[in-house]
Amino acid sequence: MHEMSIASSVVEICAEQARGARVLRVTLEIGQLSAVMPEAIRFCFDVCAKDTLVEGAALEIVETPGQARCLACGATMEVVVPFGQCACGSEDLELVCGQQLKIRQMEVM
């Protein structure tokens, strides 16, 4: 389960950036094409945060949809899988959004 190592890294980064302050809230942005399961991250986050400055912090997860641009006609479309076909018939798509995983915001006390 790679979500455990991701959650561990998020907790580590947040604790380091908090510089001794208690972390109250963490907002993660997870792309729907990132192959990261939000519910697994939520569970792992609580486990990894135990006995750290991040313990008890609320975890907010913002899921961003996948988007691709057709390299044939330039159209942009929402995608739920990392491949597909444009309305023009082309399958030559470039993913432009939806693969990211980032800490968007952190609230400390």
A tleap script that builds the chain and sets N, CA, C and O, in Angstrom:
source leaprc.protein.ff14SB
mol = sequence {
  NMET HIE GLU MET SER ILE ALA SER SER VAL
  VAL GLU ILE CYS ALA GLU GLN ALA ARG GLY
  ALA ARG VAL LEU ARG VAL THR LEU GLU ILE
  GLY GLN LEU SER ALA VAL MET PRO GLU ALA
  ILE ARG PHE CYS PHE ASP VAL CYS ALA LYS
  ASP THR LEU VAL GLU GLY ALA ALA LEU GLU
  ILE VAL GLU THR PRO GLY GLN ALA ARG CYS
  LEU ALA CYS GLY ALA THR MET GLU VAL VAL
  VAL PRO PHE GLY GLN CYS ALA CYS GLY SER
  GLU ASP LEU GLU LEU VAL CYS GLY GLN GLN
  LEU LYS ILE ARG GLN MET GLU VAL CMET
}
set mol.1.N position { 0.858 -1.174 0.000 }
set mol.1.CA position { 0.000 0.000 0.000 }
set mol.1.C position { 0.902 1.235 0.000 }
set mol.1.O position { 1.484 1.574 1.031 }
set mol.2.N position { 1.023 1.903 -1.138 }
set mol.2.CA position { 1.885 3.076 -1.232 }
set mol.2.C position { 1.290 4.293 -0.528 }
set mol.2.O position { 1.995 5.272 -0.287 }
set mol.3.N position { 0.003 4.242 -0.198 }
set mol.3.CA position { -0.612 5.349 0.536 }
set mol.3.C position { 0.019 5.537 1.907 }
set mol.3.O position { 0.066 6.660 2.409 }
set mol.4.N position { 0.507 4.464 2.527 }
set mol.4.CA position { 1.143 4.577 3.841 }
set mol.4.C position { 2.418 5.414 3.739 }
set mol.4.O position { 2.658 6.277 4.583 }
set mol.5.N position { 3.223 5.171 2.729 }
set mol.5.CA position { 4.462 5.946 2.589 }
set mol.5.C position { 4.151 7.389 2.197 }
set mol.5.O position { 4.861 8.307 2.609 }
set mol.6.N position { 3.110 7.596 1.416 }
set mol.6.CA position { 2.707 8.959 1.055 }
set mol.6.C position { 2.234 9.703 2.297 }
set mol.6.O position { 2.652 10.835 2.538 }
set mol.7.N position { 1.365 9.076 3.087 }
set mol.7.CA position { 0.860 9.710 4.306 }
set mol.7.C position { 1.995 9.994 5.278 }
set mol.7.O position { 2.011 11.041 5.925 }
set mol.8.N position { 2.936 9.076 5.384 }
set mol.8.CA position { 4.084 9.280 6.260 }
set mol.8.C position { 4.894 10.496 5.820 }
set mol.8.O position { 5.326 11.293 6.652 }
set mol.9.N position { 5.096 10.636 4.523 }
set mol.9.CA position { 5.826 11.795 3.997 }
set mol.9.C position { 5.073 13.094 4.247 }
set mol.9.O position { 5.683 14.106 4.595 }
set mol.10.N position { 3.756 13.078 4.075 }
set mol.10.CA position { 2.942 14.274 4.320 }
set mol.10.C position { 3.043 14.687 5.787 }
set mol.10.O position { 3.228 15.866 6.089 }
set mol.11.N position { 2.925 13.732 6.687 }
set mol.11.CA position { 3.029 14.024 8.121 }
set mol.11.C position { 4.410 14.573 8.445 }
set mol.11.O position { 4.531 15.550 9.185 }
set mol.12.N position { 5.438 13.964 7.906 }
set mol.12.CA position { 6.814 14.412 8.148 }
set mol.12.C position { 7.025 15.850 7.656 }
set mol.12.O position { 7.608 16.672 8.363 }
set mol.13.N position { 6.558 16.141 6.462 }
set mol.13.CA position { 6.699 17.489 5.906 }
set mol.13.C position { 5.933 18.506 6.743 }
set mol.13.O position { 6.450 19.583 7.041 }
set mol.14.N position { 4.720 18.174 7.117 }
set mol.14.CA position { 3.901 19.097 7.909 }
set mol.14.C position { 4.520 19.348 9.280 }
set mol.14.O position { 4.565 20.490 9.737 }
set mol.15.N position { 4.993 18.303 9.935 }
set mol.15.CA position { 5.618 18.458 11.256 }
set mol.15.C position { 6.869 19.327 11.152 }
set mol.15.O position { 7.120 20.168 12.016 }
set mol.16.N position { 7.642 19.126 10.106 }
set mol.16.CA position { 8.862 19.917 9.905 }
set mol.16.C position { 8.525 21.391 9.645 }
set mol.16.O position { 9.148 22.284 10.218 }
set mol.17.N position { 7.551 21.634 8.791 }
set mol.17.CA position { 7.176 23.000 8.437 }
set mol.17.C position { 6.459 23.726 9.579 }
set mol.17.O position { 6.455 24.956 9.619 }
set mol.18.N position { 5.860 22.988 10.495 }
set mol.18.CA position { 5.146 23.595 11.625 }
set mol.18.C position { 6.110 24.217 12.631 }
set mol.18.O position { 5.713 25.073 13.422 }
set mol.19.N position { 7.364 23.796 12.605 }
set mol.19.CA position { 8.410 24.339 13.483 }
set mol.19.C position { 7.979 24.383 14.953 }
set mol.19.O position { 8.110 25.408 15.622 }
set mol.20.N position { 7.473 23.270 15.430 }
set mol.20.CA position { 7.119 23.155 16.846 }
set mol.20.C position { 5.682 23.497 17.181 }
set mol.20.O position { 5.238 23.237 18.299 }
set mol.21.N position { 4.948 24.067 16.256 }
set mol.21.CA position { 3.541 24.411 16.496 }
set mol.21.C position { 2.664 23.184 16.238 }
set mol.21.O position { 3.036 22.285 15.484 }
set mol.22.N position { 1.516 23.168 16.867 }
set mol.22.CA position { 0.551 22.081 16.676 }
set mol.22.C position { -0.152 22.279 15.332 }
set mol.22.O position { -0.616 23.380 15.035 }
set mol.23.N position { -0.234 21.231 14.525 }
set mol.23.CA position { -0.920 21.291 13.236 }
set mol.23.C position { -2.402 20.990 13.472 }
set mol.23.O position { -2.762 19.964 14.049 }
set mol.24.N position { -3.254 21.918 13.007 }
set mol.24.CA position { -4.700 21.764 13.210 }
set mol.24.C position { -5.406 21.181 11.988 }
set mol.24.O position { -6.361 20.415 12.123 }
set mol.25.N position { -4.934 21.545 10.800 }
set mol.25.CA position { -5.600 21.117 9.572 }
set mol.25.C position { -4.580 21.006 8.449 }
set mol.25.O position { -3.657 21.812 8.334 }
set mol.26.N position { -4.776 19.982 7.626 }
set mol.26.CA position { -3.945 19.783 6.432 }
set mol.26.C position { -4.900 19.579 5.261 }
set mol.26.O position { -5.833 18.780 5.339 }
set mol.27.N position { -4.658 20.307 4.181 }
set mol.27.CA position { -5.451 20.144 2.966 }
set mol.27.C position { -4.566 19.556 1.884 }
set mol.27.O position { -3.551 20.140 1.505 }
set mol.28.N position { -4.965 18.393 1.394 }
set mol.28.CA position { -4.244 17.720 0.308 }
set mol.28.C position { -5.041 17.838 -0.979 }
set mol.28.O position { -6.268 17.750 -0.969 }
set mol.29.N position { -4.349 18.035 -2.067 }
set mol.29.CA position { -4.968 18.018 -3.385 }
set mol.29.C position { -4.516 16.737 -4.070 }
set mol.29.O position { -3.325 16.519 -4.290 }
set mol.30.N position { -5.481 15.902 -4.401 }
set mol.30.CA position { -5.183 14.607 -5.019 }
set mol.30.C position { -5.897 14.529 -6.358 }
set mol.30.O position { -7.122 14.632 -6.421 }
set mol.31.N position { -5.142 14.348 -7.414 }
set mol.31.CA position { -5.717 14.198 -8.748 }
set mol.31.C position { -6.365 12.834 -8.899 }
set mol.31.O position { -5.854 11.834 -8.396 }
set mol.32.N position { -7.482 12.800 -9.590 }
set mol.32.CA position { -8.208 11.545 -9.772 }
set mol.32.C position { -7.452 10.534 -10.633 }
set mol.32.O position { -7.807 9.356 -10.659 }
set mol.33.N position { -6.420 10.982 -11.332 }
set mol.33.CA position { -5.614 10.074 -12.154 }
set mol.33.C position { -4.305 9.694 -11.469 }
set mol.33.O position { -3.440 9.076 -12.090 }
set mol.34.N position { -4.152 10.058 -10.198 }
set mol.34.CA position { -2.878 9.856 -9.498 }
set mol.34.C position { -2.679 8.440 -8.973 }
set mol.34.O position { -1.588 8.116 -8.504 }
set mol.35.N position { -3.683 7.602 -9.036 }
set mol.35.CA position { -3.624 6.233 -8.507 }
set mol.35.C position { -3.452 6.214 -6.996 }
set mol.35.O position { -2.927 5.252 -6.434 }
set mol.36.N position { -3.898 7.286 -6.341 }
set mol.36.CA position { -3.869 7.370 -4.880 }
set mol.36.C position { -5.311 7.352 -4.397 }
set mol.36.O position { -6.139 8.138 -4.855 }
set mol.37.N position { -5.602 6.456 -3.473 }
set mol.37.CA position { -6.967 6.317 -2.956 }
set mol.37.C position { -7.157 7.257 -1.758 }
set mol.37.O position { -6.521 7.076 -0.720 }
set mol.38.N position { -8.034 8.262 -1.902 }
set mol.38.CA position { -8.234 9.230 -0.826 }
set mol.38.C position { -8.597 8.603 0.526 }
set mol.38.O position { -8.089 9.040 1.558 }
set mol.39.N position { -9.452 7.606 0.535 }
set mol.39.CA position { -9.847 6.996 1.812 }
set mol.39.C position { -8.682 6.252 2.468 }
set mol.39.O position { -8.570 6.227 3.693 }
set mol.40.N position { -7.829 5.656 1.662 }
set mol.40.CA position { -6.650 4.985 2.212 }
set mol.40.C position { -5.691 6.021 2.792 }
set mol.40.O position { -5.095 5.793 3.844 }
set mol.41.N position { -5.537 7.164 2.108 }
set mol.41.CA position { -4.698 8.245 2.631 }
set mol.41.C position { -5.254 8.733 3.960 }
set mol.41.O position { -4.500 8.963 4.905 }
set mol.42.N position { -6.557 8.890 4.034 }
set mol.42.CA position { -7.202 9.370 5.268 }
set mol.42.C position { -6.886 8.434 6.449 }
set mol.42.O position { -6.529 8.891 7.535 }
set mol.43.N position { -7.022 7.135 6.222 }
set mol.43.CA position { -6.733 6.158 7.273 }
set mol.43.C position { -5.253 6.196 7.646 }
set mol.43.O position { -4.908 6.246 8.826 }
set mol.44.N position { -4.386 6.172 6.644 }
set mol.44.CA position { -2.941 6.144 6.887 }
set mol.44.C position { -2.446 7.428 7.544 }
set mol.44.O position { -1.520 7.396 8.355 }
set mol.45.N position { -3.054 8.547 7.200 }
set mol.45.CA position { -2.673 9.831 7.783 }
set mol.45.C position { -2.843 9.789 9.300 }
set mol.45.O position { -1.947 10.206 10.034 }
set mol.46.N position { -3.965 9.298 9.767 }
set mol.46.CA position { -4.213 9.217 11.211 }
set mol.46.C position { -3.215 8.293 11.903 }
set mol.46.O position { -2.747 8.591 13.002 }
set mol.47.N position { -2.893 7.184 11.265 }
set mol.47.CA position { -1.928 6.237 11.829 }
set mol.47.C position { -0.537 6.874 11.900 }
set mol.47.O position { 0.142 6.775 12.922 }
set mol.48.N position { -0.122 7.521 10.823 }
set mol.48.CA position { 1.221 8.128 10.759 }
set mol.48.C position { 1.351 9.353 11.663 }
set mol.48.O position { 2.445 9.667 12.132 }
set mol.49.N position { 0.242 10.043 11.906 }
set mol.49.CA position { 0.289 11.271 12.698 }
set mol.49.C position { 0.370 11.000 14.202 }
set mol.49.O position { 0.687 11.904 14.975 }
set mol.50.N position { 0.090 9.788 14.615 }
set mol.50.CA position { 0.090 9.450 16.046 }
set mol.50.C position { 1.434 9.815 16.680 }
set mol.50.O position { 2.497 9.499 16.145 }
set mol.51.N position { 1.362 10.485 17.828 }
set mol.51.CA position { 2.534 10.903 18.609 }
set mol.51.C position { 3.422 11.915 17.887 }
set mol.51.O position { 4.625 11.984 18.141 }
set mol.52.N position { 2.824 12.702 16.985 }
set mol.52.CA position { 3.557 13.787 16.317 }
set mol.52.C position { 2.779 15.091 16.517 }
set mol.52.O position { 1.689 15.088 17.089 }
set mol.53.N position { 3.338 16.188 16.049 }
set mol.53.CA position { 2.647 17.486 16.110 }
set mol.53.C position { 1.416 17.518 15.206 }
set mol.53.O position { 0.606 18.441 15.283 }
set mol.54.N position { 1.284 16.524 14.365 }
set mol.54.CA position { 0.168 16.461 13.420 }
set mol.54.C position { -0.988 15.628 13.974 }
set mol.54.O position { -2.073 15.625 13.394 }
set mol.55.N position { -0.777 14.931 15.071 }
set mol.55.CA position { -1.828 14.085 15.652 }
set mol.55.C position { -3.071 14.916 15.948 }
set mol.55.O position { -2.990 15.986 16.553 }
set mol.56.N position { -4.216 14.408 15.513 }
set mol.56.CA position { -5.489 15.084 15.737 }
set mol.56.C position { -5.840 16.128 14.684 }
set mol.56.O position { -6.938 16.684 14.711 }
set mol.57.N position { -4.931 16.400 13.763 }
set mol.57.CA position { -5.209 17.389 12.723 }
set mol.57.C position { -6.311 16.888 11.795 }
set mol.57.O position { -6.374 15.703 11.465 }
set mol.58.N position { -7.169 17.804 11.386 }
set mol.58.CA position { -8.203 17.465 10.412 }
set mol.58.C position { -7.538 17.355 9.042 }
set mol.58.O position { -6.701 18.180 8.678 }
set mol.59.N position { -7.915 16.345 8.306 }
set mol.59.CA position { -7.387 16.156 6.960 }
set mol.59.C position { -8.500 16.436 5.962 }
set mol.59.O position { -9.525 15.755 5.950 }
set mol.60.N position { -8.287 17.438 5.131 }
set mol.60.CA position { -9.230 17.756 4.068 }
set mol.60.C position { -8.598 17.317 2.755 }
set mol.60.O position { -7.445 17.640 2.472 }
set mol.61.N position { -9.356 16.582 1.962 }
set mol.61.CA position { -8.859 16.107 0.679 }
set mol.61.C position { -9.702 16.718 -0.430 }
set mol.61.O position { -10.925 16.578 -0.453 }
set mol.62.N position { -9.027 17.394 -1.344 }
set mol.62.CA position { -9.677 17.990 -2.504 }
set mol.62.C position { -9.274 17.157 -3.715 }
set mol.62.O position { -8.098 17.094 -4.073 }
set mol.63.N position { -10.249 16.525 -4.334 }
set mol.63.CA position { -9.967 15.707 -5.515 }
set mol.63.C position { -10.135 16.564 -6.770 }
set mol.63.O position { -11.159 17.223 -6.953 }
set mol.64.N position { -9.126 16.546 -7.621 }
set mol.64.CA position { -9.199 17.304 -8.861 }
set mol.64.C position { -9.391 16.340 -10.032 }
set mol.64.O position { -8.725 15.308 -10.114 }
set mol.65.N position { -10.302 16.686 -10.930 }
set mol.65.CA position { -10.567 15.792 -12.058 }
set mol.65.C position { -9.418 15.768 -13.045 }
set mol.65.O position { -8.605 16.691 -13.106 }
set mol.66.N position { -9.365 14.701 -13.812 }
set mol.66.CA position { -8.369 14.590 -14.860 }
set mol.66.C position { -8.781 15.408 -16.071 }
set mol.66.O position { -9.959 15.472 -16.423 }
set mol.67.N position { -7.806 16.026 -16.696 }
set mol.67.CA position { -8.050 16.772 -17.928 }
set mol.67.C position { -6.969 16.414 -18.937 }
set mol.67.O position { -5.810 16.192 -18.586 }
set mol.68.N position { -7.376 16.366 -20.184 }
set mol.68.CA position { -6.437 16.093 -21.270 }
set mol.68.C position { -6.676 17.088 -22.397 }
set mol.68.O position { -7.776 17.611 -22.572 }
set mol.69.N position { -5.615 17.330 -23.151 }
set mol.69.CA position { -5.695 18.197 -24.327 }
set mol.69.C position { -5.419 17.341 -25.554 }
set mol.69.O position { -4.468 16.561 -25.591 }
set mol.70.N position { -6.260 17.505 -26.542 }
set mol.70.CA position { -6.085 16.784 -27.802 }
set mol.70.C position { -4.969 17.458 -28.584 }
set mol.70.O position { -5.021 18.659 -28.849 }
set mol.71.N position { -3.967 16.681 -28.948 }
set mol.71.CA position { -2.848 17.232 -29.699 }
set mol.71.C position { -3.191 17.440 -31.176 }
set mol.71.O position { -2.440 18.093 -31.901 }
set mol.72.N position { -4.303 16.896 -31.618 }
set mol.72.CA position { -4.722 17.063 -33.011 }
set mol.72.C position { -5.518 18.355 -33.210 }
set mol.72.O position { -5.255 19.109 -34.147 }
set mol.73.N position { -6.500 18.611 -32.319 }
set mol.73.CA position { -7.371 19.776 -32.523 }
set mol.73.C position { -7.247 20.830 -31.425 }
set mol.73.O position { -7.762 21.937 -31.574 }
set mol.74.N position { -6.563 20.497 -30.316 }
set mol.74.CA position { -6.373 21.462 -29.231 }
set mol.74.C position { -7.489 21.508 -28.210 }
set mol.74.O position { -7.410 22.284 -27.257 }
set mol.75.N position { -8.524 20.704 -28.377 }
set mol.75.CA position { -9.643 20.696 -27.429 }
set mol.75.C position { -9.183 20.151 -26.077 }
set mol.75.O position { -8.296 19.300 -26.007 }
set mol.76.N position { -9.796 20.652 -25.011 }
set mol.76.CA position { -9.531 20.167 -23.655 }
set mol.76.C position { -10.773 19.432 -23.172 }
set mol.76.O position { -11.898 19.891 -23.370 }
set mol.77.N position { -10.555 18.289 -22.539 }
set mol.77.CA position { -11.691 17.487 -22.085 }
set mol.77.C position { -11.386 16.867 -20.729 }
set mol.77.O position { -10.225 16.670 -20.368 }
set mol.78.N position { -12.444 16.560 -19.984 }
set mol.78.CA position { -12.293 15.857 -18.714 }
set mol.78.C position { -12.158 14.372 -19.026 }
set mol.78.O position { -12.863 13.834 -19.880 }
set mol.79.N position { -11.227 13.714 -18.309 }
set mol.79.CA position { -11.019 12.275 -18.493 }
set mol.79.C position { -11.015 11.592 -17.128 }
set mol.79.O position { -10.588 12.177 -16.133 }
set mol.80.N position { -11.488 10.365 -17.091 }
set mol.80.CA position { -11.499 9.601 -15.841 }
set mol.80.C position { -10.461 8.491 -15.846 }
set mol.80.O position { -10.213 7.853 -14.823 }
set mol.81.N position { -9.859 8.267 -17.002 }
set mol.81.CA position { -8.753 7.322 -17.159 }
set mol.81.C position { -7.669 8.042 -17.958 }
set mol.81.O position { -7.975 8.992 -18.679 }
set mol.82.N position { -6.416 7.616 -17.849 }
set mol.82.CA position { -5.328 8.364 -18.496 }
set mol.82.C position { -5.207 8.160 -20.010 }
set mol.82.O position { -4.123 8.328 -20.569 }
set mol.83.N position { -6.287 7.809 -20.663 }
set mol.83.CA position { -6.311 7.649 -22.115 }
set mol.83.C position { -7.736 7.892 -22.576 }
set mol.83.O position { -8.644 7.988 -21.750 }
set mol.84.N position { -7.940 7.991 -23.834 }
set mol.84.CA position { -9.291 8.202 -24.340 }
set mol.84.C position { -9.282 8.675 -25.770 }
set mol.84.O position { -8.280 8.562 -26.477 }
set mol.85.N position { -10.410 9.206 -26.184 }
set mol.85.CA position { -10.566 9.664 -27.552 }
set mol.85.C position { -11.285 11.002 -27.545 }
set mol.85.O position { -12.281 11.182 -26.844 }
set mol.86.N position { -10.780 11.918 -28.317 }
set mol.86.CA position { -11.367 13.249 -28.464 }
set mol.86.C position { -12.612 13.161 -29.349 }
set mol.86.O position { -12.795 12.192 -30.085 }
set mol.87.N position { -13.450 14.168 -29.267 }
set mol.87.CA position { -14.628 14.242 -30.130 }
set mol.87.C position { -14.238 14.292 -31.606 }
set mol.87.O position { -15.019 13.896 -32.471 }
set mol.88.N position { -13.019 14.784 -31.896 }
set mol.88.CA position { -12.550 14.848 -33.289 }
set mol.88.C position { -12.107 13.479 -33.807 }
set mol.88.O position { -11.850 13.317 -35.000 }
set mol.89.N position { -12.019 12.487 -32.901 }
set mol.89.CA position { -11.621 11.135 -33.298 }
set mol.89.C position { -10.188 10.776 -32.950 }
set mol.89.O position { -9.814 9.605 -33.003 }
set mol.90.N position { -9.384 11.767 -32.596 }
set mol.90.CA position { -7.980 11.517 -32.273 }
set mol.90.C position { -7.841 10.864 -30.900 }
set mol.90.O position { -8.591 11.161 -29.971 }
set mol.91.N position { -6.873 9.981 -30.801 }
set mol.91.CA position { -6.527 9.368 -29.512 }
set mol.91.C position { -5.200 9.915 -29.002 }
set mol.91.O position { -4.652 9.407 -28.024 }
set mol.92.N position { -4.687 10.936 -29.653 }
set mol.92.CA position { -3.414 11.555 -29.286 }
set mol.92.C position { -3.674 12.643 -28.250 }
set mol.92.O position { -3.803 13.821 -28.583 }
set mol.93.N position { -3.747 12.225 -26.984 }
set mol.93.CA position { -4.086 13.130 -25.888 }
set mol.93.C position { -2.897 13.339 -24.968 }
set mol.93.O position { -2.081 12.440 -24.766 }
set mol.94.N position { -2.813 14.534 -24.419 }
set mol.94.CA position { -1.782 14.868 -23.434 }
set mol.94.C position { -2.481 15.201 -22.119 }
set mol.94.O position { -3.323 16.098 -22.067 }
set mol.95.N position { -2.129 14.474 -21.059 }
set mol.95.CA position { -2.722 14.766 -19.752 }
set mol.95.C position { -2.181 16.096 -19.244 }
set mol.95.O position { -0.971 16.325 -19.244 }
set mol.96.N position { -3.081 16.967 -18.813 }
set mol.96.CA position { -2.665 18.281 -18.323 }
set mol.96.C position { -3.030 18.505 -16.859 }
set mol.96.O position { -2.532 19.447 -16.243 }
set mol.97.N position { -3.871 17.675 -16.300 }
set mol.97.CA position { -4.286 17.845 -14.906 }
set mol.97.C position { -4.860 16.528 -14.401 }
set mol.97.O position { -5.411 15.737 -15.166 }
set mol.98.N position { -4.718 16.310 -13.096 }
set mol.98.CA position { -5.329 15.136 -12.490 }
set mol.98.C position { -4.360 14.102 -11.974 }
set mol.98.O position { -4.779 13.096 -11.402 }
set mol.99.N position { -3.049 14.328 -12.165 }
set mol.99.CA position { -2.063 13.365 -11.686 }
set mol.99.C position { -1.331 13.866 -10.441 }
set mol.99.O position { -0.467 13.169 -9.909 }
set mol.100.N position { -1.665 15.048 -9.983 }
set mol.100.CA position { -0.914 15.670 -8.899 }
set mol.100.C position { -1.325 15.156 -7.514 }
set mol.100.O position { -2.436 14.670 -7.303 }
set mol.101.N position { -0.403 15.284 -6.611 }
set mol.101.CA position { -0.631 15.044 -5.193 }
set mol.101.C position { 0.210 16.095 -4.484 }
set mol.101.O position { 1.439 16.055 -4.538 }
set mol.102.N position { -0.448 17.028 -3.825 }
set mol.102.CA position { 0.312 18.080 -3.168 }
set mol.102.C position { -0.376 18.554 -1.903 }
set mol.102.O position { -1.594 18.468 -1.748 }
set mol.103.N position { 0.456 19.056 -1.010 }
set mol.103.CA position { -0.074 19.683 0.203 }
set mol.103.C position { -0.457 21.098 -0.202 }
set mol.103.O position { 0.401 21.927 -0.507 }
set mol.104.N position { -1.726 21.353 -0.198 }
set mol.104.CA position { -2.204 22.665 -0.637 }
set mol.104.C position { -2.141 23.695 0.486 }
set mol.104.O position { -1.830 24.863 0.249 }
set mol.105.N position { -2.436 23.258 1.712 }
set mol.105.CA position { -2.516 24.204 2.832 }
set mol.105.C position { -2.325 23.460 4.154 }
set mol.105.O position { -2.643 22.278 4.284 }
set mol.106.N position { -1.796 24.198 5.125 }
set mol.106.CA position { -1.628 23.644 6.462 }
set mol.106.C position { -1.943 24.753 7.461 }
set mol.106.O position { -1.456 25.875 7.325 }
set mol.107.N position { -2.755 24.437 8.459 }
set mol.107.CA position { -3.121 25.409 9.493 }
set mol.107.C position { -2.473 24.967 10.812 }
set mol.107.O position { -2.598 23.812 11.219 }
set mol.108.N position { -1.788 25.892 11.463 }
set mol.108.CA position { -1.127 25.573 12.726 }
set mol.108.C position { -1.641 26.493 13.822 }
set mol.108.O position { -2.255 27.525 13.551 }
set mol.109.N position { -1.376 26.097 15.078 }
set mol.109.CA position { -1.778 26.904 16.226 }
set mol.109.C position { -0.539 27.379 16.957 }
set mol.109.O position { -0.646 28.080 17.963 }
savepdb mol mol.pdb
quit
